[in-house]
Amino acid sequence: MCSEKAYFIGVDVGTQSVRAGLVTCHGEVVEVSSLPIRTSNPFSNMYEQSSDEIWALCIQVIKTVTKNVDNSLIKGIGFDATCSLVALDRDFQSLSVSKTGDTKQNIMLWMDHRATEEASFINSKKNKVLKYVGNIISPEMEPPKLVWLKKNLPNQWAKAGHFFDLPDYLTWKATGSLQRSLCSLGCKWTYVPGSECGGWQDDFWTEIGLGDLVEEKYVKIGTDVLLPGEACGNGLSIEAANELGLIPGIPVSASIIDAHSGGLGVLACTASEEKVQTLDDRMALISGTSTCHMKISKNPIFTPGVWGPYYSAMVPNYWCSEAGQSAAGSLLDHVINTHSASIALKEEMLANKDSRHITDVLNEYAEELKKSRDLPSVSLLVSDYHVYPDYHGNRSPVANPDMKGMICGLSLSSDREDLVKVYISTVQALAYSTKHIINALEEKGHVIKTLLFCGGLSKNYLYVQLHADIIGLQVIIPETKEPVLVGSAILAASAAKYYHSVEEAMSFMCGKGKLIESCTHDKIFHEKKYKVFLTLLKCQEEVRKIMEKQYNSQDISSQKESFTA
């Protein structure tokens, strides 16, 4: 393979940006272009974007990375994106999903939690399809969002012609084909793979009040389903080729969710010092705004609170289980930006023309504090400071979107040292949360020997090292800085038949990585703090029970009467 010069385009539409990469058949990313996406947050828990704007950004970044290359050398295109709901009318025009009525806002972002009540309603039905989402559907998935739309914006529902997962919207724009990816439909829409009793489940859609989708034979949500890496339609359409300045007919892969693309881009990455392992001995952590924990296995393994297993949703012929944290990078940003000491620190960085990320500065200051206190590690700075990290609900393994964050150990201090302590404690909490997820997976039979990291947080050495230390597993960080783009390019190479399969493309394109071993000198310390983590979880659950007992309808009525009197 790679006997000729060939390039593949990987396009990644994340929460905050659209990126394109020009990738060689060896997985080397030679050009990258990125542009920010505007997100509207008109009401609490509502996050909206525009599909027209996102496609326009895709055009710009693709044209940028291909401007200096002969178009005949571009052999394929792959798209990945967040699992966000896109609504179009019958004429394929943007259909608003916003309570503001803004016609441009036709995407409910994955992190939009407006459909929490609708998710609870769906879960109360206990339909058999729920076993593929850990028995509890999330408001981040598409069925609750569709129920919300029909209930709250009935006029918009009546105008709807097509609903896409964002990755499938992008392949439609590129090819004109309405084919959908098994990744999106299986992971976020309750589509059941398999020839026997597989596909859309009529009883599910009928009992949640969306029987009109059944009556219309599912034309609004897709009936022609492909595996990731299969060629979509007839390749790049003439219209899209003209927009992108490329040759019509270039193979376009069936799409994939962004976290799954990151998994493709790292799972076959190797480090020279590691022991030889199979793909299903590994777990990929795609750590950005949120974190997705991607695990594949040869056989289906069901784990309560963990999405899946989904057949061939990431690597064909493997079952994929997906756990995650709804807030990771966004949580760190929040605890840093809301701390009173961060303003002065940012002003100091600006005055010193320090362009580093603020977490790099906090990591440096943490090391200085460690040395000044003569401590063996920065973790020991926070023996009495504990954070429970579910500020945006718990995706796994509790699977409760109503969970909240907690801090134990607050004092009257608000200086920079206190900022460092809450930062370190939050990083630890994210690692304890990952340990909680791994324990749940292992209890059901998963084998996990190595963690592979990608995404923005993989560049934070403290985040990575603490995961290695707390979980006690070796970690591999890929040499490539763009594994998600490599994942999309792997699909492109498969769709173009440049490699015989997705798995073969992974073996050639995932590349090498750096091995990070866990340190054991804080093992007992972290075991104790993990017990505190679990105690805080139980505490929050107990507090919720107390308040539910206290504030029943009778109590609320009596309090209203006392206020009136």
N, C-alpha and C positions, 0 to 999 in steps of 0.2 A: 504494500500500500504506500501511498504518498510518493509514487514514482513520477508524478507530474506536479506542476505547480497548481495548487487549487486553494481557493478561499471559500469560507462559509460565513454568512452573516448571522449573528445571534442578536436578537432584539429582546430586551428585558424591560418590561413596564412594571416598575415597582410602585410602592405607595407614594413616593415623593419625586420620582424622576423617571424619564424615559431614556434608556441607554441602548446604544448599538455597538457591536464589536465586530471587527474584521478578523477572522480566526483562520489559521492555517490548518491543514489536515493533521498536523502534529499537536494541535491544541494551543499553539502560540497565539496570543492576542496581540495583533500588530497595530491596530488602531481602535480607539474608543472615543465615542462622543456621548455627551450627557446633557439633558435639558430638564429643568424642573417642571413639575406638574402643579397646577393650582388646585387646591382642595377647598371646598366651601364647607363651613361648619355652622349652618344657620340656626340650629337648635341643638340642645344637649343630645349627645349620642347619635347625631346625624352627620354623616360625612359624605359629600357628593363631589363628583367630577364630571367632566365633559368628554364623551367619546370622540367628538369631532376634534377637540383640541389635542387629545392623545394621539390620534392618527396623524394630525398635522405635525406633531413633534416627532413621530416615528419617521415621517418623510424627511424631516430635517436631519436627524441623526444618521439615518442610513445614507443619505447623500453625502454627508460629511465624511464618513469612514470609507466610502467607495470612490471618492473624487480622484484619488491618485493611483487607481488600479484599473487594469484592463477588464472591462465587464465580462469578457469571455472567460475569464478565470474564476468568476463567481459561480459556484456550482450548486448552491442551495441556500435557503433562508429558513430560520427557525424562530418562532415567537414563544415567549413566556410572559405571563402577567399575573397580577394579583387576582384572586378569585372574587371579583366584584361583579355585580349584576348590571348589565347594560340593557336599556329598554329602547326599542325603535317602534315607530308606527308601521302601518301597512305599506307605506311608501319608502320604508327603510330610512326614515328621517328621525332625528333625535326626539325622544318622547320623555318629557320631564318626569322625574320621580320625586321632585322637591315640593314640600308644602309651601314654598315661596312662589311656586309657579314659574320659576326661571326655566325657560325652554332649553337652555344649554345644559342644565344639570340633569343628565339622564343616566348617571351611574350612581348606584349605592355602593360605596366603597366597602371592602371586606370588613373593615373595623367598625362599620356603622351598626349600632346596636339598637336601632329603633324597634326592631321586631322581637324584642325579648319576650313580650307577652305571647306573641304568635308562636314562638319557639316552644314555650311552655304548653300552649294549647296542642301543638303537634305531638309533643312528647306524651301528653296525657292519653293519646290514642294508642300508644304502644304498638304501632304497626311493625310488622316483621322487618321492614327495610331499616329500622333504627338500629338493628344489631350491627350494621356496617358503619355506624358512627358512634360506637361505644355506648349504644342504647340511649343516648341523649343528643338530639340535634341542637346545633348552635345557632344563635341569631346571626352569626357570620355566614351561614350557608344560605342558599338561594330560596328553598321553599318557604321559610318564615318571611323572607323579604317579599315574595310574591303574595303571600296571604295578607301582609300588611298593606301592600299596594292596592289590592282589590278592595280591602275594607276601608281604607282611609282616602284613597284617590280613585273612586269608582269611575269617574269620567276618563281618567288616564288609562285605567284598565280596559275600558271599552274601546279605546283607540289603539291598543297595543297590537302590533303585528308580529313582533319577534323579540324574544328575550335571549340574550347571549351571556355566557360567562366571558369576561373580558378577553382571555386568551383566544377564544373562538371568534370573537368579534374581529380580532386582528387578522386571523387567517381568512375570514370572509372579506375583509377590506382588501387583502392582498390577492385573493384568488377569485372572489365572487362565489365561492362554494359555501353552501350552508352546512357542510359536514362539520360534525363536532368531535371533540377529543374525548376519549374514554376517561382521561385524567380528570377533566372538569366535571363531566356528567356523573362519573362514579363517585368522586370525592365530595362534591358540593351540591349535587342535585338528586341523590338517591337512585340513580340509574344502576341497576344490578347487572353486572357482566355475566355472560354465559348464554348458551343457546337454549338450555332447558329452564324455563320459567325466568329467564333473564329479561333485561330491558326495563322499560317503564312499568311500574306496578299500578294498574288502574285503581285498585281499591284504596291505595294510599292517597292519591290525588283527589279522589272523590270524597273521602272522609275528612279531608282538611279543607273542603269547600272550594276546590279548584277542579271540579269535574268538567268544566268547560274545556280545559286543556285535553282531557280524555276524548270528549266529543269531537274535538277538532283534530283528533289523531296526532296530537303532540307536534303539529307543524310549527307552533310558536317557540318550542324549546328544543327541537331537533330530533330527527329520526335516523339519520345516517351517521354512524359512529365509527371513528378510526382510533387505532392505537397511536400513542405518541411515537413519532418517527416514521409513520406511514405518510405517503405523499397525499397532499390535499388538493382536490380538484384537478385541474390541468396545469397547475403551476401558476406562476405570476401572471395575472391578467394583463391585457394590453393597457387598460386604464391605469392600473397600479404601476406597471412598468414605466409608463410615461411620467407618472408622478415622481417615481424614484430615480429615473434616468438609468434604468436597467433593461436587460433583455427579456422580453416576454417569454413565458414558459419555464423560467428557472424553477426547479422543484421547491415547493414550500411544504414544510412538515406540518402535520397535525400538531397542534399546540400543546402546551403544558403549563401548569401552575408554576409561579416563580420559585416557590420553595422546592418543588419537585425538580425543577431545572438545576437548582443548586445541588440537589442530591446527585443528579446525573453527573454534574461537573466535578464531584469530589470522591464519590464512593470507590472508584478504581484508582485513586491517587495512591502512590506508594512512597515509602521512605526506606532508605537503604538499611537502617538499623532495625526495622520492625520484623516481627515474625510473619511468615507467609500466612495470609488469611483469605477466606472466601468473602464475597460481597455480603453475604447474610450474617457475617460475624461483626459487621460494622454498623455504626449509626452516624448519620450526617446531621449536624446542627447548622441551620441556615439562620444566622443571628443578625438581625437588622432592627427595624422598628419593632417587630415581634420576633419570636424565635420559633422555628419549626423543627421538630425532631423527627427525622425521616429514617424509617427502619424497614428493610425488606426481608422476606423469608420465602423459602420454597413452598411452604405450606401455610394455609390460613391460620392465624393465631388471633383470637378475639380477646381484647383487653378492655374492661369497662373504663369509660372516660377517655379512651383513645380512639381517634377516627380510623376507620378501616376494620379489617384488612380489605384493600381494594386490589382486584386482580389486574395486573398489567397497567396500573395507573402511572407508574414511573419507569421501571425497567420491565420490558415485556417478559412474560412468563414467571414473574415474581409477584408475590403479594406484598402490598405496601401498607404499612401502618404509620399514621401521622399523629404525633402528639405536638404540644406546643404551649407557648406562653403568649398571651394576647398583647402583652407589653414587655419589651426588653430594652432595646435602645431608647424607645420613647419614655420608658420609666426612668432610665438614668438621666435623660435630658430633663425630665420633670423634676426629679429630686435635686438636681444641680441648679436648674434655673430658678426654682422657687425658694432656694436658700438665700438668706440675706447677704451672705458673704460672697456670693457669686458675682454680684455687680462690681464690687471693688476688684475682684480677681480679673474679670474681663477687661476692666479699664486699665489695670496694670499691664495685662498682656498687650493691649492695643498701644499703650505708651511705649512699650519695649519692642514693638513690632514683632511680637511673638505670634506666629501664624499657626502654631500647633493646635490640635484639638484640645479643648479644655480638660478632657480626661487624661491626656498625656501629662499635662501640668499637675493634675491631682495625683497621678501615679508617682511623679517625681517627688512631690511634697510628702507623699506617704512614705517613700523610701527614706527621705530625710528624717521624718519623725521616728521611723523604726531605728535608724542609726543613733539618733540622739537619746532614745530610751534604751538602747542596747538590747533590742528584741530580735529574736531569730527570724521573724516574719512580720509583714504588715498586718496580717490577720489578727495578731495579738493586740493590736491597738484598739480593737473593738470587742473585747471579751464581754462587756456589759451593754453592748449596743446591738439590737436585733431588729431586723426588718422582715415583714411578711410582704411579698412583692405583688400580690394580685390586685393592683390598683385599677385594672380594667377587666376584672373578672378572671376566673380560672378556666382555661381551656382544657388542661389535662393535669392529673387524672381525676380531679374532683368534678370537672365539667359543670361548673356553676358560674354563669356570667354575672351573678349578683355578688360574688365575693369582692372584698375590699382590701386595701392595703392597711398595714399596721406597723407601728414603730414602738419598740419597747426600749427604754433607756434614755429618754430625753432629759436634758438639763436646761438651765437658763442660758447656757453658752450658745452664741450664734457667730463665733469667729471662724476663721478659715480652718482651723483644726477640726471644729465640729462639722464643717462641710466635708472634709476628708473622711471623717468617721461615718457619716451617713452614706457617703458614696461607696466606701469599702463595704459597709454592711449590706448595701443594696446589691452590689456585685456578688457578694457571698450568697445572698438570698436567691438570686437567679440561679446560682449553681446548686443550692440546696433544692430548689424547685426541679431542676433537671435530674438530680439524684432521686427525687420523689417519683418522677416519671419513669426513670430507668428501673427502679425497684418494682413498679407496677408492671412493666413489660416483662421483666425477668421472672416475676412470680407466675406469669402465664406461659412461660416456656421460651421466650426470646433469649438468644445468646448475644451478648454485646461485649466485645473485647477492645474495640478501638473507637474513639470519637474523631470525626473529621469536621473541621470548622470552616465555614465561609460566611460572607456577609460582612457588614461594616464592623461589627463587634469583634470579629476575628483579628482585627488589627490592634485591638486593645490587649496588650500582653497580660495585664493583671486579670482581666476577664477570662482569658484562655487558661492561664496557669492555675487560677483558683478552681476552675472546673476540673482540671487534671488532679489537683490535690484533694478536692472534696469528694470526687467520685471515685478516685483511685484507679483510673484507666489512663493508658497512653493516648496522646492526642496528636493528630497530624494536621498541620496547616499547609495547604497547597502552595506551591511556589507561585502559581498564577494568582494575580490579584483580582481576576474576574471569573471565578468558577461558574457563576450563574450564566454569564454570556457563553462560556464554554459549553455548558449544558444545552443551551439552545442550539449552538453550532453542532453539537453531537447529533441532535435530532435532524438538523439540516443535512448532515453527511449521510445519515441513514436514509432519509427520504430521497436523496440523490443517488442512492445505491453505490455511493463511493466506498462505504463499508457494508458488509453483508447484513449487519444487525446493529441495533443500538448498543448492545453489550460489547461487540467488537469495536465499535467507534469509541466507546468509553476506554477500552484498554489501550488505544493509541493516543487518545486526546486528553485524558485526565492528568497525565504528567506526574511529576515528582512532588514531594512535600517534605516539610521539616518535622521531625519527631520531637515531641515535648513529653518528657516523662513526669509522672506525678512525684511530688515530694512527700515524704512520710513523716517528717518531724512534727507536723501539726495534726496528725491523724486523730489523736484523742480529743484535741480541742475541737476539731470540726465535727466529730461524732457527737460531742455535747451540744454544739450549736445546732446541729441537725435535729436533735431532740427538742430544742427550743423552737425550731421552725415548726415541727409537728404539733407542739404544744400551742403555739399561736394559732395554728389552723383549727385545732379543737376548741380553743378559746372563742374564736370568732363564730364557729358553729353553735357553741353554747349560748353566746350572747344573742345570736339570731333567734334561737329557740325561746329565750327569756322574753325578748321583745315581741315575738309573735304571740306569746301567751298574754302578755300585758296589754297589747294594743289590738285586741279583737274588736269587732264592730260595736259590742256593748260598751266597752271602755271608751271608745272614741265618742259614742253618742253621749255618754255621761259627762265626758270632759267638755263637749260642746255646750251642754246644758249649764255646766258650772261657769263657763266663760260668758254665756248669755246672761246668766243671773248677775 
